[in-house]
Amino acid sequence: MDVERYAEAAAQALNLPLAPEHRAGVLRYLQMVAQMAPRVMDFPLQPAVESGNAFRPVGPEDLPATSAGVNAATKARP
């Protein structure tokens, strides 16, 4: 995979400027993802396993409560 060409094409397709100071990090990330992709794609799934076909965001109120009765997303931080 030519990550440089991919990064340029993706940025252009999304009308997303790729700042010069971010370019090296973006290319490193794309190289890492390209190396992981075969492992993900080769992972065997049963025929009944399906990916989700719709994204449904989860709000803090939908998260399970902790033992203190407050979910992790709304817990006060020091």
C-alpha positions in Angstrom: 0.0 0.0 0.0 1.3 3.4 -0.9 0.4 5.3 2.3 1.5 8.6 0.9 -0.7 8.4 -2.1 -3.6 7.1 0.0 -3.2 9.9 2.6 -3.2 12.5 -0.1 -6.2 11.0 -1.9 -8.2 10.5 1.3 -7.5 14.1 2.5 -8.5 15.5 -0.9 -11.7 13.3 -1.1 -12.7 14.5 2.4 -11.7 18.1 1.7 -9.5 17.7 4.8 -6.3 19.7 4.9 -3.3 17.7 6.0 -1.0 20.0 7.8 2.7 19.4 7.1 3.4 19.0 10.9 0.8 16.1 11.0 1.9 14.4 7.8 4.6 12.1 9.4 2.2 10.9 12.1 -0.6 10.3 9.7 1.7 8.2 7.5 3.0 6.2 10.5 -0.6 5.5 11.6 -1.6 4.4 8.1 1.5 2.1 7.9 0.5 0.6 11.2 -3.1 0.0 10.2 -2.0 -1.5 6.9 0.1 -4.0 8.8 -2.8 -4.9 11.1 -5.4 -5.2 8.4 -4.6 -8.7 7.2 -4.9 -10.0 10.8 -8.3 -8.4 11.2 -9.5 -9.6 7.8 -8.2 -13.1 8.3 -9.9 -13.5 11.7 -12.5 -16.3 11.2 -16.1 -15.4 11.9 -19.0 -17.7 12.1 -21.7 -17.2 9.4 -24.2 -15.9 12.0 -21.8 -13.1 13.1 -22.7 -9.8 11.4 -21.3 -6.4 11.7 -23.6 -3.6 12.9 -25.3 -1.9 10.0 -26.1 1.3 11.8 -24.2 3.5 14.2 -26.2 4.3 17.3 -24.4 6.6 19.7 -24.6 5.8 23.4 -25.1 8.6 25.9 -23.8 8.6 29.5 -27.2 7.6 30.7 -27.0 4.4 28.7 -23.8 3.2 30.3 -23.9 0.6 33.1 -23.8 2.0 36.6 -20.7 1.5 38.8 -20.8 0.1 42.3 -21.2 3.7 43.6 -24.3 4.1 41.5 -22.7 6.6 39.1 -21.6 5.6 35.6 -18.0 6.1 34.6 -18.7 8.8 32.1 -20.4 11.2 34.6 -18.2 10.4 37.5 -16.6 13.6 38.9 -12.9 13.9 38.2 -10.4 15.5 40.6 
